[in-house]
Amino acid sequence: MTRFPGPIRAQDPAPAPLPLLSVRGLAVDFDGPRSRIWGPPSRVRVLEDISFDLAPGETLGLVGESGSGKSTLGRAVLRRLPLADGRIVFDGRDITHLPLAERRALSRDIQMVFQDPYTSLNPRMTVLELIAEPLIVHGLAPGPEAARDRVAELLRLVNLPPENIDRFPHGFSGGQRQRIGIARALALRPKLIIADEPVSALDVSVRAQVVNLMQDLQQELGISYLFVAHDLSIVRHISHRIAILHRGRMVEMADCDTLYDSPAHPYTSTLLQAVPEPDPRHRRGTPTAPPPAPRMADLVMEGGACRYCRSCPKVADRCHAEAPALARQPGRDRWVACWEA
Amino acid sequence: MSATDFPRPAALRPRPAMLAAPAGFLAELWKDKAAFAGFAFLILVVLVAIFAPVLAPHDPAAQSVLSRLTPPAWTERGSAAHLLGTDMLGRDVFSRLLHGARASLMVGVSVVLLAGSAGVALGLVAGYRGGRTDTVIMRVVDVFVAFPGLLLTLLLVAMIGPSTSTMIVVLAFSNWMIYTRLVRGIVLSMRATPFIEAAEVLGCGPGRILRLHILPNLIPPLLTLAILEFTNILLAEAALSFLGLGVQPPDTSWGLDIANGKNYMLIAWWPITFPGLAIAATVLSVNLFASWLRVTTDPAEREKRHARGRARALRRTSSENG
């Protein structure tokens, strides 16, 4: 698979195959603290200069500590958040500025799997009603009963026995509920599924089942995934490429093996060192202290400096003056935002 | 875990029983004897209200000064002609009780429905739309709440003129705010739950989300509030009727009879006791039935209740056998 991720620059060759999703220079602002009681809220940049491409049938893993903006990025692509800057092109169509009605129609092609399977299913709807809902909303079925066959087929697709079709979600385990959530997302045959930590709320023993199911579905249906997670081993298992987010910026993006075997950005190495090693004979050395969690005030005040410069072991003078942009390493399919890499 | 290991009992059918055949509804209600009794009593009250003119032995407004304050039939000085005695104007308490059911039920039910639907609708809009819509609606609610309810009622009745239908409108007008506040608060917190976001991501419009995702999850708190309000409305109706601003004689209501009878409470207990008992029994029945209804409309609670019932039945058969 040929991929041309990252910001398009003058010297880049023209992207060859059309990516399913291409994001350029995306930025999202949230309201921050007010300087005066009645004054306007300050703006906090929670995502800045995010650029990547996603090919059809590809999985891009989004990894970062909490507060790094990985879920926000997923919601920005779904167009559920106003963008401060940047452009999103999905399937050859610019979806940066879409009226509400078209945004709703977009949900036929972009769907989402949620983190918590216990609260993301309406407790008063049966499995049939839950999975038939997208079909009804998009005019593909007049009512739940008319969609019964389709729903049974979807249940088989996610390895749930179709006899369960008339039951309510409270009778299912977490893994089974997440399958219902996946069946719901699949009902419209989307091209892209945004999976927001789909297994982090699940029991460790069923995580692999759900992740494998998602992989099988990808092979069968050719779906692309934007897979948000903080569990590095699961991300490695499912993703073709991985992007590391730190405080709203993409610091590194590369294919799995490159990133895990030779991390280029100092933050990536710190993150990888934090993964517990199950084999006691296999020591990686003491991990460096984890970087302190970002406070909102820090994000407001930070000007041009690299957002990692306070915790970075390789920090140089230049890092305090100017933030490095995500740039492709010469001759490799790896993108890093660091002066020292 | 497999669903097919257990035989699927009738109570686990997908839809709440009210929408299935009435026979299924009654069968499920029968298992909860208290709720069934409450439901039966409510049916009785409704039938009495409808057929009061046929059932009542006397004209409820006919006065007879000679037989005033006759005690109930089973007491020493009682008369067989007046089963529950007569009031201070010699009117038959039993007949008034039957006729009073009409106004009381009418006012209670229609005020709760009217105020409830308006209040819930506004609360849904305020909570879901948020922003300026929310601010405007909630400030209107604040103004209504801050305004003394009785004064508002008196003003309106004085303007429109006293009658039963006026009272219904006026009471609804001064009681809708509590529904709006309750619903708006719950909707605000529910908006943040993932299943609402999931519905939005699937492409559901606001109408569908409010109708199918938010409203069904509001049933338990709304049922509870509506019952409490029903009691309040019965008492408010009594107060208004007592002031001459509600039910107009010769019509009567339970509240009006209590209000009239309370001056004679120390020398005659019956004119005030029987309508009081009628109110208490009605409210109790509504409570019993509503708590069953609340469980029935909640799929998880309903299955738990069914499982408890089965466990009890199993214990019973095993102890009989052993």
HADDOCK unambig.tbl for C-alpha pairs under 7 A between the chains (distance, minus, plus):
assign (segid A and resid 104 and name CA) (segid B and resid 203 and name CA) 4.75 0.50 0.50
assign (segid A and resid 105 and name CA) (segid B and resid 203 and name CA) 6.81 0.50 0.50
assign (segid A and resid 107 and name CA) (segid B and resid 201 and name CA) 6.36 0.50 0.50
assign (segid A and resid 107 and name CA) (segid B and resid 202 and name CA) 5.87 0.50 0.50
assign (segid A and resid 107 and name CA) (segid B and resid 203 and name CA) 5.80 0.50 0.50
assign (segid A and resid 111 and name CA) (segid B and resid 201 and name CA) 6.86 0.50 0.50
assign (segid A and resid 119 and name CA) (segid B and resid 193 and name CA) 6.70 0.50 0.50
assign (segid A and resid 119 and name CA) (segid B and resid 194 and name CA) 5.77 0.50 0.50
assign (segid A and resid 119 and name CA) (segid B and resid 195 and name CA) 6.03 0.50 0.50
assign (segid A and resid 120 and name CA) (segid B and resid 194 and name CA) 4.50 0.50 0.50
assign (segid A and resid 120 and name CA) (segid B and resid 195 and name CA) 3.86 0.50 0.50
assign (segid A and resid 120 and name CA) (segid B and resid 198 and name CA) 6.40 0.50 0.50
assign (segid A and resid 121 and name CA) (segid B and resid 195 and name CA) 5.12 0.50 0.50
assign (segid A and resid 122 and name CA) (segid B and resid 195 and name CA) 5.63 0.50 0.50
assign (segid A and resid 122 and name CA) (segid B and resid 213 and name CA) 6.67 0.50 0.50
assign (segid A and resid 124 and name CA) (segid B and resid 298 and name CA) 6.80 0.50 0.50
assign (segid A and resid 124 and name CA) (segid B and resid 299 and name CA) 6.31 0.50 0.50
assign (segid A and resid 126 and name CA) (segid B and resid 14 and name CA) 6.82 0.50 0.50
assign (segid A and resid 134 and name CA) (segid B and resid 202 and name CA) 5.58 0.50 0.50
assign (segid A and resid 137 and name CA) (segid B and resid 203 and name CA) 6.55 0.50 0.50
assign (segid A and resid 137 and name CA) (segid B and resid 204 and name CA) 5.91 0.50 0.50
assign (segid A and resid 164 and name CA) (segid B and resid 3 and name CA) 6.64 0.50 0.50
assign (segid A and resid 166 and name CA) (segid B and resid 14 and name CA) 5.59 0.50 0.50
assign (segid A and resid 167 and name CA) (segid B and resid 14 and name CA) 6.44 0.50 0.50
assign (segid A and resid 168 and name CA) (segid B and resid 299 and name CA) 6.84 0.50 0.50
assign (segid A and resid 170 and name CA) (segid B and resid 300 and name CA) 6.29 0.50 0.50
